[in-house]
């Protein structure tokens, strides 16, 4: 038995190992007529993975293109479409860039960091004090959604001080009221009865 890590890397992972194995097996068929027949069967199998797109003309072209890509253009078959330019395809595939940057505190997210920065820049202390409980409330919600565990309210207040770099004028024992959206379901209650059930003979 071989693990997937010991096998060749999948060129198009969406099709899975079996489709790639069948595509490679086409290269071992010497009879071209039989090879063409098996290639069409494989195209139909690949199309069945997306039934709603199987009969779309553009999608058919994609299926044949993927078959050529999986065989590295080495397969000799009578295709209704020309072989793709593999070098051009490789050049067009570029990894997506992360424009958001790294998030240091993932349980809060980048938006919370922006909110704290905006809160810190507020000049009106009255508005600043009024916004603080809502900021703490959102931080606690984000924390609970990420960790699914309880958190001390004093921890949230301390984090606000840490991230903003200034002390906050509030009692850190102040409760941050957050209600769980998915409460623990109680077991159903079954009323016990003294009635005996007799089976019919």
C-alpha positions as a Python dict, from the first residue, in 0.01 Angstrom:
ca = {
    (1, 'X'): (0, 0, 0),
    (2, 'X'): (134, 343, -97),
    (3, 'X'): (42, 670, 65),
    (4, 'X'): (-56, 971, -146),
    (5, 'X'): (262, 1145, -31),
    (6, 'X'): (464, 873, -207),
    (7, 'X'): (269, 905, -534),
    (8, 'X'): (324, 1166, -809),
    (9, 'X'): (175, 1509, -742),
    (10, 'X'): (-170, 1566, -890),
    (11, 'X'): (-163, 1817, -1175),
    (12, 'X'): (-531, 1912, -1135),
    (13, 'X'): (-627, 1806, -778),
    (14, 'X'): (-998, 1871, -838),
    (15, 'X'): (-1023, 1552, -1045),
    (16, 'X'): (-862, 1328, -787),
    (17, 'X'): (-617, 1041, -808),
    (18, 'X'): (-836, 799, -1007),
    (19, 'X'): (-898, 1038, -1296),
    (20, 'X'): (-525, 1112, -1320),
    (21, 'X'): (-448, 738, -1319),
    (22, 'X'): (-697, 677, -1600),
    (23, 'X'): (-552, 967, -1799),
    (24, 'X'): (-202, 823, -1765),
    (25, 'X'): (-326, 478, -1865),
    (26, 'X'): (-434, 619, -2202),
    (27, 'X'): (-67, 670, -2288),
    (28, 'X'): (-12, 293, -2260),
    (29, 'X'): (-278, 205, -2521),
    (30, 'X'): (-107, 135, -2854),
    (31, 'X'): (-423, 105, -3065),
    (32, 'X'): (-522, 463, -3159),
    (33, 'X'): (-885, 373, -3226),
    (34, 'X'): (-917, 217, -2884),
    (35, 'X'): (-728, 510, -2730),
    (36, 'X'): (-973, 758, -2886),
    (37, 'X'): (-1267, 556, -2757),
    (38, 'X'): (-1128, 539, -2403),
    (39, 'X'): (-1045, 912, -2410),
    (40, 'X'): (-1408, 998, -2491),
    (41, 'X'): (-1526, 774, -2206),
    (42, 'X'): (-1286, 949, -1970),
    (43, 'X'): (-1412, 1291, -2089),
    (44, 'X'): (-1768, 1182, -2005),
    (45, 'X'): (-1656, 1069, -1659),
    (46, 'X'): (-1485, 1403, -1602),
    (47, 'X'): (-1799, 1581, -1721),
    (48, 'X'): (-2014, 1386, -1474),
    (49, 'X'): (-1832, 1561, -1192),
    (50, 'X'): (-2021, 1876, -1296),
    (51, 'X'): (-2347, 1759, -1453),
    (52, 'X'): (-2490, 2108, -1497),
    (53, 'X'): (-2193, 2210, -1717),
    (54, 'X'): (-2135, 1884, -1904),
    (55, 'X'): (-2323, 1983, -2222),
    (56, 'X'): (-2193, 2342, -2243),
    (57, 'X'): (-1968, 2381, -2546),
    (58, 'X'): (-1709, 2593, -2367),
    (59, 'X'): (-1699, 2341, -2082),
    (60, 'X'): (-1632, 2057, -2330),
    (61, 'X'): (-1329, 2247, -2450),
    (62, 'X'): (-1210, 2277, -2089),
    (63, 'X'): (-1246, 1902, -2037),
    (64, 'X'): (-1029, 1819, -2338),
    (65, 'X'): (-780, 2086, -2233),
    (66, 'X'): (-759, 1934, -1885),
    (67, 'X'): (-704, 1589, -2033),
    (68, 'X'): (-411, 1719, -2236),
    (69, 'X'): (-271, 1899, -1931),
    (70, 'X'): (-290, 1584, -1715),
    (71, 'X'): (-99, 1388, -1981),
    (72, 'X'): (149, 1671, -2041),
    (73, 'X'): (35, 1694, -2408),
    (74, 'X'): (190, 1351, -2473),
    (75, 'X'): (-135, 1179, -2565),
    (76, 'X'): (-204, 1123, -2937),
    (77, 'X'): (-581, 1133, -2988),
    (78, 'X'): (-830, 1282, -3235),
    (79, 'X'): (-953, 1572, -3027),
    (80, 'X'): (-1224, 1813, -3147),
    (81, 'X'): (-1007, 2092, -3004),
    (82, 'X'): (-638, 2177, -3053),
    (83, 'X'): (-378, 2098, -2790),
    (84, 'X'): (-325, 2378, -2537),
    (85, 'X'): (-2, 2572, -2499),
    (86, 'X'): (125, 2444, -2164),
    (87, 'X'): (394, 2711, -2131),
    (88, 'X'): (138, 2989, -2178),
    (89, 'X'): (-88, 2827, -1917),
    (90, 'X'): (198, 2802, -1666),
    (91, 'X'): (286, 3168, -1718),
    (92, 'X'): (-78, 3275, -1666),
    (93, 'X'): (-107, 3092, -1331),
    (94, 'X'): (5, 3327, -1059),
    (95, 'X'): (-58, 3294, -684),
    (96, 'X'): (-300, 3540, -531),
    (97, 'X'): (-132, 3812, -332),
    (98, 'X'): (-237, 3878, 25),
    (99, 'X'): (-325, 4248, 24),
    (100, 'X'): (-457, 4238, 379),
    (101, 'X'): (-123, 4171, 545),
    (102, 'X'): (-68, 3947, 844),
    (103, 'X'): (-315, 3943, 1130),
    (104, 'X'): (-127, 3910, 1457),
    (105, 'X'): (-432, 3850, 1677),
    (106, 'X'): (-645, 3621, 1462),
    (107, 'X'): (-913, 3569, 1726),
    (108, 'X'): (-997, 3940, 1699),
    (109, 'X'): (-928, 3999, 1333),
    (110, 'X'): (-791, 4300, 1151),
    (111, 'X'): (-1117, 4497, 1173),
    (112, 'X'): (-1096, 4508, 1553),
    (113, 'X'): (-744, 4647, 1530),
    (114, 'X'): (-871, 4922, 1299),
    (115, 'X'): (-1159, 4999, 1535),
    (116, 'X'): (-922, 5033, 1831),
    (117, 'X'): (-699, 5266, 1628),
    (118, 'X'): (-1002, 5478, 1531),
    (119, 'X'): (-1123, 5479, 1892),
    (120, 'X'): (-780, 5590, 2013),
    (121, 'X'): (-781, 5888, 1772),
    (122, 'X'): (-1115, 6021, 1896),
    (123, 'X'): (-1071, 6367, 2045),
    (124, 'X'): (-1404, 6389, 2227),
    (125, 'X'): (-1362, 6200, 2556),
    (126, 'X'): (-1739, 6183, 2603),
    (127, 'X'): (-1786, 5999, 2272),
    (128, 'X'): (-1478, 5791, 2344),
    (129, 'X'): (-1623, 5671, 2673),
    (130, 'X'): (-1961, 5596, 2513),
    (131, 'X'): (-1803, 5390, 2233),
    (132, 'X'): (-1580, 5185, 2465),
    (133, 'X'): (-1848, 4933, 2587),
    (134, 'X'): (-1954, 4862, 2227),
    (135, 'X'): (-1593, 4807, 2126),
    (136, 'X'): (-1543, 4564, 2414),
    (137, 'X'): (-1868, 4387, 2323),
    (138, 'X'): (-1753, 4331, 1964),
    (139, 'X'): (-1413, 4208, 2083),
    (140, 'X'): (-1575, 3955, 2314),
    (141, 'X'): (-1803, 3831, 2037),
    (142, 'X'): (-1507, 3786, 1804),
    (143, 'X'): (-1312, 3604, 2076),
    (144, 'X'): (-1600, 3363, 2147),
    (145, 'X'): (-1664, 3295, 1778),
    (146, 'X'): (-1300, 3206, 1722),
    (147, 'X'): (-1224, 3006, 2037),
    (148, 'X'): (-1567, 2869, 2135),
    (149, 'X'): (-1456, 2901, 2498),
    (150, 'X'): (-1537, 3144, 2773),
    (151, 'X'): (-1319, 3448, 2837),
    (152, 'X'): (-1279, 3671, 3138),
    (153, 'X'): (-1411, 4023, 3085),
    (154, 'X'): (-1100, 4165, 3251),
    (155, 'X'): (-897, 4002, 2971),
    (156, 'X'): (-1090, 4203, 2711),
    (157, 'X'): (-1037, 4532, 2898),
    (158, 'X'): (-665, 4456, 2934),
    (159, 'X'): (-638, 4382, 2561),
    (160, 'X'): (-793, 4719, 2478),
    (161, 'X'): (-527, 4888, 2690),
    (162, 'X'): (-252, 4680, 2530),
    (163, 'X'): (-360, 4743, 2172),
    (164, 'X'): (-435, 5113, 2218),
    (165, 'X'): (-128, 5182, 2429),
    (166, 'X'): (-323, 5385, 2682),
    (167, 'X'): (-510, 5320, 3006),
    (168, 'X'): (-888, 5317, 3000),
    (169, 'X'): (-1108, 5495, 3250),
    (170, 'X'): (-1335, 5205, 3342),
    (171, 'X'): (-1372, 4946, 3613),
    (172, 'X'): (-1222, 4626, 3472),
    (173, 'X'): (-1472, 4421, 3670),
    (174, 'X'): (-1746, 4562, 3449),
    (175, 'X'): (-1939, 4278, 3285),
    (176, 'X'): (-1953, 4265, 2906),
    (177, 'X'): (-2295, 4110, 2829),
    (178, 'X'): (-2272, 3868, 2540),
    (179, 'X'): (-2541, 3609, 2484),
    (180, 'X'): (-2449, 3280, 2320),
    (181, 'X'): (-2614, 3238, 1981),
    (182, 'X'): (-2597, 2857, 2008),
    (183, 'X'): (-2696, 2763, 2362),
    (184, 'X'): (-2635, 2411, 2485),
    (185, 'X'): (-2942, 2203, 2414),
    (186, 'X'): (-3094, 2026, 2708),
    (187, 'X'): (-3177, 1661, 2694),
    (188, 'X'): (-3546, 1593, 2625),
    (189, 'X'): (-3752, 1519, 2931),
    (190, 'X'): (-3951, 1195, 2929),
    (191, 'X'): (-4220, 1153, 3189),
    (192, 'X'): (-4200, 822, 3367),
    (193, 'X'): (-4516, 615, 3391),
    (194, 'X'): (-4602, 308, 3591),
    (195, 'X'): (-4792, 149, 3304),
    (196, 'X'): (-4660, -187, 3198),
    (197, 'X'): (-4650, -289, 2836),
    (198, 'X'): (-4742, -645, 2762),
    (199, 'X'): (-4672, -807, 2431),
    (200, 'X'): (-4951, -994, 2256),
    (201, 'X'): (-4912, -1367, 2232),
}
